[in-house]
Amino acid sequence: MIRDKNIRIYRRAVLEREEKKIEKKKNYNAFLTFTQIKASFPYPTLFIAPIEFLLFVTFQLYIYICMVFIFTKPYVSLNGDGIIAMNNHDLRWEKNK
């Protein structure tokens, strides 16, 4: 009688252990399938990447234009012909003309 009870307890423990292993395996497989789906359909990346690229390009262009204005100091000549003089030497040359 005690032996039967011990066998039942042992069998129940073995079954519970196997059920836990199966559950862990199911969870692991579910995680793998989720990551595979996430890797094969990168919707956020496809959505954000072009926007990020456009922002980066426009910001770069803005920086380049600012650098041109900072380092060359252009200004429109005052005689109204639309010539952009690039530095003080050009301005003196225009005044002496």
HELIX and SHEET records of a PDB file:
HELIX    1   1 ILE A    2  SER A   40  1                                  39    
HELIX    2   2 TYR A   43  THR A   72  1                                  30    
HELIX    3   3 ASN A   88  ASN A   96  1                                   9    
SHEET    1   A 2 TYR A  75  VAL A  76  0                                        
SHEET    2   A 2 ILE A  84  ALA A  85 -1                                        
END                                                                             
